């Protein structure tokens, strides 16, 4: 752990904004094969939030399974849901008299 100089910070920022110019491979980018234009790109900060929201809205609009599970607030990636990940109101069991 150390501190970066102003020049080093600027260099890191430029590499993050233009990773393809610095020979960063495509698999390292966070936006691979964009749905609209099919290009590889690196999305930063607020743009990443917007892209994620757009993707979820598109999945919900076309009624895809993933989109519906996002809409219902359930697990999306195939996890079991019977016992784990319970949240919300707890339901107790009443004892027989």
C-alpha positions in Angstrom: 0.0 0.0 0.0 1.3 3.4 -1.0 0.3 6.7 -2.4 0.3 7.5 -6.1 1.6 10.7 -7.5 -0.6 13.0 -9.7 1.0 11.7 -12.9 0.4 8.1 -11.9 -3.2 8.8 -11.0 -3.7 10.5 -14.4 -2.1 7.6 -16.2 -4.4 5.1 -14.4 -7.5 7.2 -15.3 -6.5 7.4 -19.0 -5.9 3.6 -19.1 -9.3 3.0 -17.6 -11.0 5.3 -20.1 -9.2 3.9 -23.1 -8.1 0.3 -22.3 -8.0 -0.9 -25.9 -5.2 1.6 -26.8 -3.1 0.1 -24.0 -3.5 -3.5 -25.3 -5.9 -4.6 -22.5 -7.6 -7.8 -23.8 -11.3 -7.9 -24.6 -12.1 -10.4 -21.9 -10.9 -7.9 -19.3 -13.5 -5.3 -20.2 -16.7 -5.0 -18.3 -19.0 -4.5 -21.3 -18.5 -7.3 -23.7 -20.5 -7.7 -26.9 -23.0 -4.9 -26.2 -26.5 -5.8 -27.1 -27.2 -2.7 -29.2 -23.9 -2.3 -31.2 -22.0 -5.6 -30.5 -18.8 -3.8 -29.5 -16.5 -4.3 -26.6 -16.1 -1.3 -24.2 -15.2 -0.3 -20.7 -18.0 1.6 -18.9 -17.2 3.7 -15.9 -19.0 5.0 -12.8 -22.6 6.3 -13.6 -22.5 4.9 -17.0 -22.2 1.4 -15.6 -25.2 1.9 -13.4 -27.2 3.1 -16.3 -26.2 0.2 -18.6 -27.1 -2.3 -15.9 -30.5 -0.7 -15.4 -31.1 -0.7 -19.1 -30.2 -4.3 -19.4 -32.5 -5.3 -16.6 -35.3 -3.2 -18.1 -34.8 -4.9 -21.5 -34.9 -8.4 -19.9 -38.1 -7.4 -18.1 -39.7 -5.9 -21.2 -39.1 -9.0 -23.4 -40.4 -11.2 -20.5 -37.2 -13.2 -20.3 -36.8 -15.7 -17.4 -33.9 -13.7 -15.9 -35.9 -10.5 -16.2 -38.9 -12.0 -14.4 -36.8 -13.3 -11.6 -35.3 -9.9 -11.2 -38.7 -8.4 -11.1 -39.9 -10.8 -8.5 -36.8 -10.3 -6.3 -35.8 -14.0 -6.6 -32.4 -15.6 -7.2 -31.4 -15.4 -10.9 -28.4 -17.6 -11.4 -29.8 -21.0 -10.5 -29.3 -21.1 -6.8 -31.5 -23.1 -4.5 -34.2 -21.0 -2.8 -36.0 -23.4 -0.5 -33.9 -22.7 2.6 -31.3 -20.0 1.9 -31.7 -16.4 1.1 -34.8 -15.9 3.1 -35.6 -12.3 3.8 -38.7 -10.4 4.7 -41.3 -11.3 7.3 -40.6 -14.3 9.4 -43.3 -16.9 9.7 -43.4 -18.8 13.0 -44.8 -22.3 13.6 -47.6 -22.5 16.2 -47.5 -25.4 18.6 -50.5 -27.8 19.0 -52.2 -27.8 22.4 
